[in-house]
């Protein structure tokens, strides 16, 4: 199974070199779906305890999966990576506005895989700058803000409480099961909390524009 997945990856990477069809949004969804069984196997093997965990076939397979996961990260740089220096800049930082949609955890992981982090909005100027540029790129984008504790809003990148907050009027929603992840609506010029498993566009940020 491991070798088969490796072959499929190599075929797709070769195809990228020849055309852009391999990195269409629909193709990328298929790519991510193909990766899920491997991740499920890794989780299953991680639950092996006692004498099973030291059996040579299990140890060998886990090592193979770990190696393949490293290859996936390299492939992701090809599929999702872009030159930060060619992206939109503000105050020494660079930003990538996604074309695909992911859950909040998925967006956080994707930004990290391409060398950045889910956007952290420090002040009103940055907030306004992002809103102006997001209008043509979709109404809603994930930010890196989430509720680590009930209504204690924290930036995922630094794991620090947010000093600047700009929720739209009437938000955040506060219920027993209130959404814990935050994005903003460009047409309403305000933030709102949303269920973290919602598929939305997102913005990646970095302070290393290379």
Secondary structure, 3 states (H helix, E strand, C coil): CHHHHHHHHHHHHHHHHHCCHHHCHHHHHHHHHHHHHHHHHHHHHHCCCHHHHHCHHHHHHHHHHHHHHHHHHHHHHHHCCCCHHHCEEECCEEEEECCCCECHHHHHHHHHHCCCEECCCCCHHHHHHHHHHHHHHCCEEEEEEEEEECCEEEECCCCEECCCCCECCCCCCCCCCCCCEEEEECCCCEEEEECCCCCEEEEEEECCCC
